Amino acid sequence: MRTTDLRGRELSRSDLLQLVPRAALSADVAVEQVRPLVAAVAAHGEIALREQARDFDGVSGHALRVPAAAITESLDACPPEVSAALTELIERLRRGSAAQVPASQETTLSDGAVIRQRWQPVSRVGLYAPGGKAAYPSSVIMNAVAAQVAGVPSLALASPAQRDNAGLPHPAVLWAAALCGIDEVYAIGGAGAIAAFAHGVPEIDLEPVDVVTGPGNVFVAAAKRVVSGLVGIDSEAGTTEILVIADDSADPRFVAADLISQAEHDEAAASVLVTDSAAFAERVQAEIASRAPRTRHSERVATALSGPQSAVILVDSIDVAIRVSNAYGPEHLEIQTRDDELTLAGITDAGAIFMGGYTPVSLGDYLAGSNHVLPTGGTARFAAGLGAHTFLRPQQIVSYDRHSLAIAEAPLLALAGAEGLPAHGEAVSARFEEETA
C-alpha cells in the first residue's frame, strides 16, 4: 500500500476532498458506458437482455425468469451449516431492521385540526444481487428482509446467469431467495438488470418497479444513476471500501486482516488506513506483507491494495484523522483508538461504523444485524445505507373540521393575497358562503 503523508500540513475540506484516494474508474465515466445498455433494454427488452448475457456473462439460450421450482429445489443442495447461518442472518436482520420503521404520529393543532404522519411502503421493489467474483446470498437477504420488514408487497430479484449453473443465478443466491420466500427471480445481470427493473420487460412478465436496490460494481452504480428519477434507488453502492482510523493502541494484526478482507472483494476495492503513528503504520504494512500472500485470493488482494484507491494516510492527530474520514465518507468505517467514543463524536459521514478491535467489518457483512448495503465512492456524505426506511415514504394526512378551518381562514386569506393567488383564499371562503336557491 502506498503512503500519503499529510503531517505538518494545514488542509481545508476542499484539499482533503481532492487528496483522499479514489478508484481510477468513477461512476461518472461508467455512466457513459452503460447508458447505451440501459437504452437498449428500454427499447428492445428481452432481445437486448439476451445479447448482454451473451456478451458479458457468456450465457445464451437460458430462461431469463427462473422457474419457481428451481428456486425451492435449490435448497436441496444447500449445506446444513450454510442454511442455518443464512437463517440466523435473516432473524438478526429482521430484528435490526424493525427498529428502522418509525411509528405513526398524530399532531392535534387545535380542536378538529389534526395531522397524521404515516410511513407507507412502496408497492414494488427490484432487488439486485451481484454474481461476479463471488456469490452474495447475504446481499439478497440484506435487501429482501429490509423490504419485507417495511411491508413492501411485491419483490423481484435479479442476479447474473452463471455458465456453470445452466444459466441460473448462483446456487447460493437461489438459496437465499428461497429462505426469504422470494419466488420472482430473474437470471439477469449488470446494467441490463437495473434497466429491466426500471422499464419492465413484458416478454418475460417483468413489471416495472418503484425502487431498485442492491450492491454491485461501478457499472451497476452507474446504471442506477441513469434510471434514477424514473425509479427510486437506494444509493450508488459500487465497489467496496473500508477506512480504518487507528492509533498505536490498536492491534496491527486486526487492522491488517480487516484491510485485506475488503480487498478480497474486487481488484478495485479500496482499503485505507488513517493513523497518527508512523510506527504503527509500519507494523500494519508488515502484517499485510505477511498475511496477504497466504489468503485464497492473494492476487486480487495485492492488486486492490496496490491500486490508487488504497493507501496508508499519516496525520498529525486523531482529530485530523476524523477530518480525513469525513471528507472520504467511507462505506465502512472502523474506529480502533484509545477512546473510540470520543473519536465517534467527531464522525459525521460514514455508511456504517464499527467500534473497537472486536467489531470487524466482516461481522457487519454477515451477522451483526446491521445492513451491509451501503453508499460508496464518497456518497456516504449525503446518502444513507439500505434499511427498512429505504422502502418507506412519509405521508402527512390532514383533517380539519369546519370550526378549525374557520380559525385558519383569515391568516390564510392574508397569505394568499400576499402571494397573488386569490383563488387559494376563495377556495376556503367558499366553504362559509350561504347556499343560494
Phi, psi and omega per residue, in radians:
M1 nan 2.378 3.119
R2 -1.292 2.776 -3.134
T3 -2.002 2.298 3.037
T4 -1.981 2.090 -3.067
D5 -1.776 1.912 3.135
L6 -1.793 0.130 -3.091
R7 -1.163 2.472 3.082
G8 1.337 0.228 -3.109
R9 -2.048 2.416 3.032
E10 -1.622 1.964 -3.012
L11 -2.096 2.275 3.055
S12 -1.395 2.987 3.072
R13 -1.067 -0.682 3.101
S14 -1.057 -0.732 3.105
D15 -1.045 -0.806 -3.101
L16 -1.123 -0.693 3.120
L17 -1.054 -0.558 3.126
Q18 -1.427 -0.491 -3.014
L19 -1.551 -0.452 -3.076
V20 -1.127 2.516 -3.073
P21 -1.237 2.468 3.091
R22 -2.419 2.743 3.058
A23 -1.107 2.590 -3.103
A24 -1.155 -0.620 3.135
L25 -1.729 1.996 -3.134
S26 -1.754 2.925 3.099
A27 -1.094 -0.482 3.122
D28 -1.028 -0.787 3.124
V29 -1.241 -0.737 -3.085
A30 -1.136 -0.484 -3.132
V31 -0.970 -0.786 -3.108
E32 -1.199 -0.433 3.114
Q33 -1.384 -0.570 -3.091
V34 -1.629 -0.292 -3.088
R35 -0.970 -0.770 3.097
P36 -1.115 -0.563 3.126
L37 -1.168 -0.752 3.116
V38 -1.130 -0.763 -3.140
A39 -1.103 -0.653 -3.138
A40 -1.120 -0.718 3.118
V41 -1.174 -0.708 3.121
A42 -1.062 -0.644 -3.058
A43 -1.537 -0.614 -2.961
H44 -2.139 -0.003 3.005
G45 0.925 -2.124 -3.021
E46 -1.028 -0.669 -3.131
I47 -1.029 -0.829 -3.137
A48 -1.136 -0.694 3.138
L49 -1.101 -0.678 3.132
R50 -1.213 -0.652 3.086
E51 -1.117 -0.723 -3.138
Q52 -1.215 -0.636 3.084
A53 -1.108 -0.697 3.109
R54 -1.146 -0.774 -3.041
D55 -1.319 -0.668 -3.015
F56 -1.792 -0.554 -3.096
D57 -1.873 -0.184 -3.132
G58 1.185 0.536 -3.093
V59 -2.176 2.372 3.103
S60 -2.391 2.666 3.015
G61 1.272 0.197 -3.102
H62 -1.544 2.880 3.066
A63 -1.361 2.113 3.131
L64 -1.218 -0.600 3.025
R65 -1.702 2.171 -3.080
V66 -1.285 2.234 3.089
P67 -1.008 2.431 -3.118
A68 -0.993 -0.636 -3.128
A69 -1.113 -0.619 3.134
A70 -1.142 -0.531 3.130
I71 -1.212 -0.903 -3.102
T72 -1.193 -0.668 -3.111
E73 -1.231 -0.345 3.137
S74 -1.051 -0.509 -3.108
L75 -1.136 -0.345 3.124
D76 -1.080 -0.497 -3.108
A77 -1.720 0.040 -3.117
C78 -1.393 2.145 3.108
P79 -1.009 2.436 -3.087
P80 -0.953 -0.683 -3.106
E81 -1.203 -0.543 3.096
V82 -1.281 -0.736 3.088
S83 -1.037 -0.736 3.129
A84 -1.145 -0.691 -3.140
A85 -1.177 -0.728 3.112
L86 -1.130 -0.678 3.101
T87 -1.122 -0.700 3.088
E88 -1.120 -0.724 3.092
L89 -1.044 -0.790 -3.141
I90 -1.027 -0.789 -3.104
E91 -1.137 -0.804 -3.130
R92 -1.124 -0.710 -3.110
L93 -1.207 -0.627 3.078
R94 -1.046 -0.727 -3.137
R95 -1.194 -0.732 3.128
G96 -1.187 -0.619 -3.113
S97 -1.298 -0.529 -3.107
A98 -1.035 -0.535 3.136
A99 -1.228 -0.206 -3.109
Q100 -1.618 0.009 3.123
V101 -1.697 1.887 -3.099
P102 -1.185 2.637 3.062
A103 -1.371 2.611 3.039
S104 -1.139 2.567 -3.123
Q105 -2.244 2.594 3.089
E106 -2.238 2.232 -3.134
T107 -2.026 2.128 3.082
T108 -1.745 1.980 -3.118
L109 -1.448 -0.581 3.041
S110 -2.900 3.042 3.115
D111 -0.988 2.129 3.113
G112 1.480 0.057 3.116
A113 -2.128 1.838 -3.003
V114 -2.293 2.396 2.979
I115 -2.077 2.185 3.051
R116 -1.827 2.391 3.078
Q117 -1.895 2.080 3.050
R118 -2.187 2.787 3.138
W119 -2.001 1.931 -3.002
Q120 -1.834 2.212 3.104
P121 -1.245 2.641 3.008
V122 -1.183 2.867 -3.026
S123 -1.456 -0.568 -3.055
R124 -2.634 2.423 -3.070
V125 -2.281 2.446 2.999
G126 -1.826 2.134 -3.089
L127 -1.847 2.271 -3.138
Y128 -1.940 2.363 3.057
A129 -2.167 2.179 3.140
P130 -1.114 2.853 3.130
G131 -2.627 0.566 -3.072
G132 -1.535 -1.712 -3.041
K133 -1.374 -0.218 3.127
A134 -2.690 2.775 3.042
A135 -1.570 2.565 -3.059
Y136 -2.269 1.176 3.041
P137 -1.073 -0.522 3.122
S138 -1.104 -0.623 3.130
S139 -1.202 -0.629 3.050
V140 -1.000 -0.830 -3.094
I141 -1.170 -0.729 3.135
M142 -0.995 -0.756 3.135
N143 -1.261 -0.879 -3.014
A144 -1.142 -0.809 -3.086
V145 -1.127 -0.743 3.129
A146 -1.046 -0.739 3.129
A147 -1.179 -0.713 -3.138
Q148 -1.147 -0.723 3.113
V149 -1.111 -0.596 3.106
A150 -1.237 -0.321 3.128
G151 1.693 0.297 3.119
V152 -1.126 2.193 -3.050
P153 -1.440 -0.342 -3.049
S154 -2.336 2.095 -3.122
L155 -2.158 2.358 3.002
A156 -2.187 2.516 -3.098
L157 -2.134 2.407 3.041
A158 -2.242 2.464 3.095
S159 -2.698 2.571 -3.025
P160 -1.034 2.523 3.020
A161 -1.164 2.487 -3.120
Q162 -1.943 2.257 3.135
R163 -1.058 -0.633 -3.078
D164 -1.576 0.217 3.063
N165 -2.302 0.691 3.070
A166 0.958 0.593 3.108
G167 1.397 0.051 3.046
L168 -1.482 2.829 2.967
P169 -1.076 2.950 3.139
H170 -0.951 2.434 -3.125
P171 -0.919 -0.675 -3.109
A172 -1.139 -0.565 3.065
V173 -1.146 -0.714 3.112
L174 -1.174 -0.638 3.083
W175 -1.014 -0.842 -3.107
A176 -1.110 -0.719 3.115
A177 -1.054 -0.769 -3.136
A178 -1.102 -0.770 -3.111
L179 -1.181 -0.473 3.100
C180 -1.539 -0.110 3.132
G181 1.387 0.458 3.110
I182 -1.620 2.133 -3.139
D183 -1.989 0.047 3.075
E184 -1.923 1.699 -3.038
V185 -2.251 2.425 -3.123
Y186 -2.158 2.413 3.078
A187 -1.553 1.270 -3.087
I188 -2.380 2.392 -3.082
G189 -2.203 2.939 2.990
G190 1.077 -2.627 -3.097
A191 -1.040 -0.581 3.135
G192 -1.068 -0.657 3.122
A193 -1.146 -0.738 3.129
I194 -1.103 -0.741 3.109
A195 -1.118 -0.705 -3.136
A196 -1.101 -0.734 3.080
F197 -1.077 -0.751 -3.047
A198 -1.252 -0.697 -3.032
H199 -1.757 -0.340 -3.041
G200 1.386 2.708 3.102
V201 -2.397 1.601 -3.049
P202 -1.000 -0.575 -3.082
E203 -1.071 -0.449 3.126
I204 -2.030 0.333 3.095
D205 1.051 0.555 3.071
L206 -1.648 1.880 3.123
E207 -1.410 2.564 3.096
P208 -1.036 2.674 3.135
V209 -1.892 3.010 3.088
D210 -1.673 -0.570 -3.104
V211 -2.418 2.417 3.056
V212 -1.975 2.262 3.131
T213 -2.361 2.908 3.047
G214 2.149 2.646 -3.102
P215 -1.412 3.028 3.099
G216 3.008 -3.085 3.129
N217 -1.380 -3.009 -3.051
V218 -1.110 -0.468 -3.135
F219 -1.310 -0.612 3.028
V220 -1.141 -0.758 3.101
A221 -1.056 -0.721 3.140
A222 -1.148 -0.700 3.118
A223 -1.107 -0.649 3.067
K224 -1.066 -0.713 3.128
R225 -1.090 -0.664 -3.118
V226 -1.139 -0.692 -3.073
V227 -1.607 -0.124 -3.140
S228 -1.065 2.299 -3.043
G229 1.904 -0.731 2.973
L230 -1.307 -0.680 3.031
V231 -2.349 2.867 2.998
G232 -1.407 2.697 3.048
I233 -2.260 2.742 3.118
D234 -1.290 -1.039 3.108
S235 -2.996 3.024 3.100
E236 -1.547 1.319 -3.079
A237 -1.433 1.580 -3.129
G238 -1.668 -2.583 -3.076
T239 -1.039 2.467 -2.966
T240 -1.185 2.751 3.115
E241 -2.630 2.593 3.066
I242 -2.348 2.410 2.979
L243 -2.182 2.258 3.128
V244 -1.983 2.158 2.946
I245 -1.683 2.084 -3.098
A246 -2.509 2.560 2.974
D247 -1.978 -3.010 -3.033
D248 -1.327 0.056 3.019
S249 -1.458 -0.239 -3.100
A250 -1.349 2.837 3.093
D251 -1.598 2.038 -3.097
P252 -1.068 -0.470 3.093
R253 -1.120 -0.753 -3.127
F254 -1.126 -0.806 -3.093
V255 -1.122 -0.778 3.135
A256 -1.071 -0.785 -3.132
A257 -1.086 -0.650 -3.125
D258 -1.246 -0.693 3.087
L259 -1.102 -0.709 3.113
I260 -1.160 -0.683 -3.061
S261 -1.062 -0.654 3.132
Q262 -1.424 -0.528 3.061
A263 -1.116 -0.394 3.134
E264 -1.108 -0.434 -3.053
H265 -1.118 -0.776 -2.907
D266 -2.887 2.633 3.098
E267 -1.089 -0.400 3.131
A268 -1.664 0.061 3.129
A269 -1.091 2.557 -3.079
A270 -1.895 2.236 3.062
S271 -2.198 2.104 -3.028
V272 -2.286 2.278 3.012
L273 -1.976 2.273 3.053
V274 -2.075 2.091 -3.070
T275 -2.514 2.698 3.082
D276 -1.714 0.192 -3.093
S277 -2.213 1.950 3.103
A278 -1.141 -0.623 3.131
A279 -1.138 -0.728 3.092
F280 -1.111 -0.736 3.121
A281 -1.017 -0.704 3.121
E282 -1.133 -0.664 3.121
R283 -1.161 -0.679 3.105
V284 -1.136 -0.763 3.113
Q285 -1.048 -0.683 3.122
A286 -1.156 -0.693 3.096
E287 -1.127 -0.716 3.110
I288 -1.092 -0.771 3.133
A289 -1.049 -0.559 3.130
S290 -1.409 -0.728 -3.010
R291 -1.484 -0.715 -3.004
A292 -1.002 -0.743 -3.131
P293 -1.163 -0.316 -3.086
R294 -1.620 -0.122 -3.125
T295 -1.480 2.762 -3.009
R296 -1.034 -0.753 -3.093
H297 -1.771 0.893 -3.013
S298 -1.073 -0.666 -3.133
E299 -1.157 -0.758 3.107
R300 -1.081 -0.771 3.133
V301 -1.074 -0.782 -3.125
A302 -1.077 -0.715 3.128
T303 -1.127 -0.767 -3.126
A304 -1.133 -0.764 -3.079
L305 -1.245 -0.422 3.141
S306 -1.654 -0.023 -3.109
G307 -1.366 2.959 -3.113
P308 -1.182 -0.275 -3.099
Q309 -1.481 -0.136 -3.103
S310 -2.027 2.548 -3.102
A311 -2.949 2.763 2.858
V312 -1.800 2.174 -3.098
I313 -1.970 2.101 3.125
L314 -1.651 2.291 -3.117
V315 -2.289 2.934 -3.099
D316 -1.347 -0.485 -3.049
S317 -2.760 2.917 3.075
I318 -1.160 -0.522 3.068
D319 -1.049 -0.723 3.096
V320 -1.215 -0.643 3.086
A321 -1.015 -0.685 3.105
I322 -1.100 -0.742 3.127
R323 -1.121 -0.697 3.098
V324 -1.095 -0.796 -3.132
S325 -1.079 -0.779 3.138
N326 -1.108 -0.611 3.084
A327 -1.208 -0.642 3.134
Y328 -1.250 -0.689 -3.095
G329 1.080 1.054 -2.980
P330 -1.199 2.584 2.987
E331 -1.061 -0.947 3.090
H332 -2.031 2.203 3.050
L333 -2.060 2.183 2.993
E334 -1.854 2.416 3.071
I335 -2.064 2.049 3.109
Q336 -2.335 1.494 -3.063
T337 -2.356 3.094 3.119
R338 -1.134 -0.604 3.137
D339 -2.297 1.507 -3.055
D340 -1.102 -0.661 -3.116
E341 -1.180 -0.664 3.099
L342 -1.133 -0.715 3.090
T343 -1.118 -0.769 3.129
L344 -1.009 -0.629 -3.089
A345 -1.034 -0.451 -3.138
G346 -1.593 -0.138 -3.077
I347 -1.454 2.233 3.077
T348 -2.046 -0.458 -2.949
D349 -2.224 1.818 3.081
A350 -2.886 2.623 3.111
G351 -1.263 -0.970 3.052
A352 -2.492 2.597 -3.019
I353 -2.136 2.310 -3.070
F354 -2.079 2.086 -2.941
M355 -1.762 2.153 2.981
G356 1.525 2.941 -3.059
G357 -1.196 -0.293 -3.093
Y358 -1.914 0.428 3.070
T359 -2.264 1.248 -3.125
P360 -1.262 2.741 3.104
V361 -1.007 -0.623 -3.121
S362 -1.081 -0.439 3.011
L363 -1.114 -0.764 3.094
G364 -1.172 -0.502 3.097
D365 -1.121 -0.449 -3.020
Y366 -2.189 -1.141 -2.835
L367 -2.172 0.218 -3.122
A368 -1.209 -0.424 -3.023
G369 1.682 -0.116 3.042
S370 -1.607 2.968 -3.119
N371 -1.695 2.394 -3.073
H372 -1.725 0.057 3.063
V373 -1.517 1.859 -2.912
L374 -2.332 2.726 3.138
P375 -1.271 2.472 -3.118
T376 -2.181 3.131 3.053
G377 1.120 0.441 -3.140
G378 1.560 -0.083 -3.103
T379 -1.261 -0.188 3.050
A380 -1.129 -0.221 3.078
R381 -1.232 -0.304 3.123
F382 -2.463 -0.063 -3.092
A383 -2.139 2.695 3.131
A384 -1.797 2.815 3.002
G385 -1.239 2.931 -3.129
L386 -1.279 2.495 3.069
G387 -2.892 -3.074 3.107
A388 -0.977 -0.602 -3.125
H389 -1.086 -0.439 3.138
T390 -1.034 -0.550 -3.017
F391 -1.765 0.151 -3.100
L392 -1.988 2.523 3.059
R393 -2.131 2.242 3.075
P394 -1.277 2.311 3.101
Q395 -2.231 2.309 3.061
Q396 -1.715 2.272 -3.130
I397 -1.970 2.018 -2.987
V398 -1.827 2.305 -3.136
S399 -2.431 1.968 3.094
Y400 -2.093 2.513 2.979
D401 -1.693 -3.116 -3.036
R402 -1.078 -0.741 -3.110
H403 -1.105 -0.802 -3.102
S404 -1.201 -0.565 3.062
L405 -1.181 -0.670 3.130
A406 -1.066 -0.671 3.113
I407 -1.097 -0.618 -3.090
A408 -1.481 -0.166 -2.983
E409 -1.061 -0.889 -3.033
A410 -1.070 -0.900 3.115
P411 -1.128 -0.545 3.118
L412 -1.165 -0.718 3.101
L413 -1.090 -0.643 3.123
A414 -1.125 -0.751 -3.136
L415 -1.201 -0.733 3.127
A416 -1.087 -0.698 3.104
G417 -1.149 -0.703 -3.139
A418 -1.132 -0.520 -3.131
E419 -1.609 -0.031 3.134
G420 1.265 0.529 -3.129
L421 -2.176 1.177 -3.028
P422 -1.084 -0.507 -3.133
A423 -1.124 -0.462 3.057
H424 -1.066 -0.809 3.106
G425 -1.176 -0.686 -3.137
E426 -1.093 -0.530 3.111
A427 -1.128 -0.491 3.060
V428 -1.420 -0.855 -3.083
S429 -1.062 -0.527 -3.125
A430 -1.045 -0.453 -3.092
R431 -1.342 -0.151 -3.136
F432 -2.045 0.154 3.062
E433 -1.334 2.535 3.065
E434 -1.312 2.423 3.106
E435 -1.211 2.437 3.088
T436 -1.895 2.569 -3.118
A437 -1.163 nan nan
